[in-house]
Amino acid sequence: MAPNKENEKLVYTVYAGLFAAMTALLTATLHIPVGNGYIHCGDAVIYLAAAMLPLPYAIGASAVGGMLADVLSGYVSYALPTFIIKGLLALTFAAIGGTRKLEKKRVIAMILCGIVSIIGYWITAVILYGGWTAQFIGTAPGNAVQAIGSGIVYSVVALAMERMHDPKLKML
């Protein structure tokens, strides 16, 4: 029986929910607090969702998962900005695209996502606490390390997935 549009939407919705849950859990439970926030590898899951799901599902999973992580971690004031920033990360990563999970375009996408994250959380900190320069100095280094770490984690997972030849995993 060939999958129809309704089944396809349901499958993608379920996968989006799984990616949102993985993003929230990996961000909220495996993090290192620094300054105004924390370093985590949840963005690696966001990149994976953006590489594997159609755009609206990837954006939804990333935005909701990131926001839930902030709520679970006690950073409720960051929940709405995180919703926007993580959605933008998925949009940026997916828009640059690529046919494979790990290729030159994906590396460029990760760099741009790091810039989006640094700027997004810098602006958020300025709105919440004031002081353009102080907030840049306080947030940019941690967010840069966070972006690099998530990029490395994504690259390792993507390379492993590309080397696997299980046809069941080819669905995504």
ABEGO torsion letter per residue (X at the ends): XBBBAAAAAAAAAAAAAAAAAAAAAAAAABBBBBEABBBBAAAAAAAAAAAABBAAAAAAAAAAAAAAAAAAAGBAAAAAAAAAAAAAAAAAAAAAEEABABBAAAAAAAAAAAAAAAAAAAAAAAAAAEGAAAAAAAAAAAAAAAAAAAAAAAAAAAAAAAABABAAAAAX
